[in-house]
């Protein structure tokens, strides 16, 4: 099936969805302006743009999320199967055949994969008592539910235990559970995938992309939102590019390149970072000495890690999902049970004690920005200074030797505005609640929260997860500046190898809970791949 590019009109018989002249503002901040987007039947449309460009808001309008109606609604029209629609709730959108996999997981941790996949659509047993006493006496048909869940999972061709609790799953498996839930809905005509591969390994992402293409071939239409431009271009038929709330271009995916798309997204050239300083840092003192570290983190077990971090360096930690790279920082910072010996500045660091670790001059930007990093119902400025107030007693005024204490709101606002400017956080003001920000801007608030502590050593876990290429460049440059100008030693954990190579001085690879090798950023990419696959003996390069 052939589709025309932006500027022409798609045949209405081919068009499943048309969002026409959509505009939206939040509290006076215009986030969408006259956006028109079309999706054909059986077509995969890529939707890309910087964080704050309006992608999530556009999809929230389509899916009928309450936040849209609660903030004054929107302007424009939506047509589905040539019929004008306007959904007041996600239930209306689902009933009409629209499914959505959100960037942030919407799962119940205490339920199994099967229970989450079939939530509100469970298979039940019928009995005569139902006729007499009503629907309350229906019981779950566990066998039928299990079969349905397995069928949905098999469409993804992944190894996912339907009986595993979500709370015990690695992050990648949670994402597959989200997608499998939508695949069980037989009435779905259009599926919105918001950053579906952000937490997946390369092999998992490839599996998911194959499944998406298979569904499209069967007639399902898909809107694919991702900051991994190579994936968007490989999977989509057409690409819509948003910048500052407007569609700046629509392109056939086969006739463009990641660099062209990135330039259109940000309106400027994207430059690669510089390489590391492995040689000049070899003589630096060891500021963090880790020996035989074990961490009990579900899905990220650490099994006896030995690692040294040198003063003033940016050390990267990479590896496939579920191999333990996330567990190292979480264990040292006291978020999950840990054992072993960790020396910081030659003194033994107490494990399982987050407060004392922070008091020693260390900080942590967690990969779980919503669960660990932010106070979602509080304003940006309070989020930025909260840990500094608690640990360092800053931004607090005292009288009578501390008998009277109150917040220094003037200084809090001043510091918050400085970080909003330097990190280019898109918001109405420093008083806007964190929950109202896009995912990428929430991540920037987490970084500001760590920077305001002026740490000597900073752990940053997945700092650009769900962030577009423009914002990614800002975040990485900010980390580089913090390291070069403030002298902060940084340990950066990331699933993006090229990201690590662009900023780190050395890169440690984790496999099966252990460090299997440390390479300079200039090493052959194949060597990194071999280490990730456990083929340590095949790697000749070293650091």
C-alpha positions, 0 to 999 in steps of 0.5 A, spaced: 500 500 500 502 506 498 501 513 502 502 520 500 507 525 504 505 531 508 502 536 504 497 531 500 491 528 502 490 521 503 485 517 500 479 517 505 478 509 504 485 508 506 485 513 512 484 510 519 486 516 523 486 523 521 488 528 527 486 535 524 488 542 526 490 540 533 492 545 538 492 545 546 495 549 551 497 548 558 496 554 563 498 559 558 503 555 555 502 553 547 504 546 547 501 544 540 499 548 534 495 546 528 498 539 528 495 535 522 497 527 522 494 521 518 495 514 519 493 509 514 490 502 515 496 497 516 501 503 516 506 504 521 507 512 522 513 514 526 512 520 531 519 524 533 521 530 536 524 533 542 522 532 549 516 538 550 515 538 542 508 535 544 508 528 542 505 525 548 500 531 549 498 529 542 497 522 544 494 524 550 488 527 546 487 521 542 487 517 547 482 521 551 486 522 558 483 526 563 488 531 564 486 534 557 479 535 559 481 537 566 485 543 563 481 546 558 480 541 552 483 542 545 482 545 539 481 541 532 478 535 530 479 527 530 476 522 525 477 515 526 474 510 520 471 517 517 467 518 523 469 524 528 470 522 535 472 525 541 474 521 547 472 523 554 476 517 557 481 512 555 475 507 556 472 510 550 478 510 546 479 503 547 472 501 546 473 504 539 479 500 538 485 504 540 490 501 544 496 505 547 503 502 551 505 508 555 512 510 556 511 510 564 509 503 566 501 502 568 502 495 571 500 493 578 506 490 581 503 485 586 499 482 580 502 476 575 503 478 568 497 474 566 493 478 571 496 484 568 495 482 561 487 481 562 486 486 567 478 488 566 477 482 561 478 476 565 475 469 563 470 467 568 467 461 569 459 460 569 455 457 574 447 456 576 449 461 582 450 467 577 443 466 575 440 466 582 445 471 585 448 475 580 455 477 577 459 477 583 459 469 584 463 469 577 469 466 578 476 466 574 477 461 569 485 461 570 486 456 565 483 460 560 486 466 562 493 463 562 492 460 555 490 467 552 496 470 556 500 465 553 497 467 546 499 474 546 506 473 549 507 468 543 506 474 538 512 477 541 516 471 541 519 472 547 521 468 554 516 471 559 513 467 564 505 468 565 505 467 572 511 471 574 509 477 579 511 484 575 514 486 582 519 481 580 520 482 573 526 485 569 524 492 566 524 489 559 519 484 561 515 489 564 515 492 557 513 486 554 507 485 559 505 492 557 505 490 549 502 483 550 496 486 554 494 490 548 495 484 543 490 481 547 485 486 545 482 483 539 478 489 537 484 494 537 485 497 530 490 502 532 496 501 537 500 507 540 507 505 542 510 510 546 518 509 547 516 501 547 524 499 546 527 505 551 528 499 556 529 493 552 536 490 549 538 490 542 535 483 541 529 484 545 528 491 541 529 487 534 524 482 537 519 487 538 520 491 532 519 484 528 512 483 532 510 490 530 511 489 523 507 482 523 501 486 526 501 491 521 502 486 515 495 483 518 492 490 518 493 493 525 495 501 524 501 503 529 503 510 531 511 509 533 514 514 538 521 513 539 528 517 540 532 511 537 531 514 530 534 508 527 529 504 529 523 509 527 526 509 520 527 501 520 520 500 522 515 506 520 512 507 513 512 515 514 515 519 519 512 526 522 517 530 525 514 535 531 518 541 533 515 546 538 508 543 538 508 544 530 509 538 525 515 541 521 515 535 516 513 529 514 517 524 510 517 517 507 522 513 512 526 510 506 528 517 503 531 520 509 537 519 514 537 519 522 542 525 521 537 529 517 531 527 522 535 529 528 537 536 524 529 537 523 527 535 530 532 540 534 533 545 528 541 545 529 546 540 527 548 534 532 555 534 534 558 528 537 562 528 543 569 528 544 573 521 546 575 520 553 582 521 557 584 514 559 591 515 559 592 522 563 587 519 568 591 512 569 595 515 575 589 518 578 588 516 585 582 511 586 576 514 589 572 508 589 574 501 591 569 496 590 571 489 592 566 483 592 560 487 591 553 483 591 546 486 590 540 483 591 536 487 586 530 483 582 532 482 575 539 486 576 543 481 581 550 483 582 554 477 583 561 479 586 563 485 582 570 488 583 571 495 580 576 501 581 573 508 580 579 514 579 578 521 581 576 526 576 574 520 571 567 519 567 567 511 568 561 508 564 558 501 566 554 498 560 551 491 559 545 487 556 539 488 560 538 484 567 545 482 567 547 487 573 549 494 571 543 497 574 544 493 581 551 496 582 549 503 583 543 501 587 546 497 592 552 502 593 547 507 594 543 503 599 536 502 595 537 494 595 540 489 600 548 489 598 554 485 601 561 486 600 567 492 601 566 499 598 571 504 600 570 511 598 576 516 599 580 510 603 574 509 608 570 503 608 563 506 606 557 503 610 552 499 605 544 499 606 545 506 609 542 511 604 543 517 608 550 516 610 552 515 603 549 522 601 552 525 607 559 522 605 559 527 598 556 522 593 549 522 589 545 518 585 540 519 579 536 513 579 533 510 572 526 510 576 525 517 575 518 517 577 518 512 583 525 514 586 527 520 583 521 525 584 516 528 588 511 528 583 505 532 586 510 538 588 513 543 584 520 543 580 523 548 585 522 544 591 524 537 587 531 540 585 533 542 593 529 537 597 535 532 598 540 538 599 535 541 604 534 534 608 542 532 608 546 538 607 541 543 611 541 548 605 536 553 603 533 553 610 533 560 615 534 559 622 533 564 628 535 563 635 540 558 634 535 553 630 529 554 634 525 557 629 526 554 622 523 556 615 525 555 608 528 560 604 523 560 598 527 566 594 534 562 594 530 556 592 527 559 586 533 562 584 537 556 584 531 552 580 531 558 575 538 557 574 538 549 573 532 550 568 536 555 564 542 551 564 539 544 563 533 547 558 527 544 562 521 546 558 516 548 563 511 554 565 515 556 571 519 553 577 512 552 581 509 547 576 508 540 578 513 535 576 508 530 574 506 535 569 512 535 565 514 530 559 518 524 561 525 528 558 524 534 562 522 530 569 529 527 568 533 533 567 529 535 574 533 529 577 539 531 574 539 538 577 537 535 584 543 531 584 548 537 581 545 542 587 548 537 592 555 539 589 557 531 590 564 529 589 562 522 586 555 522 582 552 515 580 548 517 574 543 511 571 540 511 564 540 519 564 537 519 557 532 514 557 526 516 554 530 523 552 530 525 544 537 527 541 537 534 542 535 533 550 540 528 550 546 532 547 544 537 553 544 532 558 551 529 556 554 536 555 552 538 562 555 531 565 561 533 561 561 540 564 560 538 571 566 533 570 571 538 567 569 544 571 567 542 578 571 536 578 566 531 579 567 524 578 562 520 575 559 513 574 554 513 568 550 507 567 547 506 560 544 501 555 546 505 550 553 503 548 554 509 543 552 514 548 557 511 553 563 512 548 561 519 546 562 521 554 566 516 558 574 515 559 573 508 560 567 503 560 566 497 564 562 491 561 557 487 566 555 480 564 552 475 569 553 480 575 560 481 574 565 486 571 568 482 565 572 487 562 574 494 561 575 498 555 577 505 552 571 508 548 576 508 542 576 500 542 573 496 537 565 496 537 565 488 536 570 488 543 564 491 547 559 486 543 563 480 545 564 482 552 556 483 553 555 476 550 560 473 555 566 472 550 571 475 554 577 470 551 575 473 544 577 480 546 584 482 546 583 490 547 584 492 554 584 498 558 
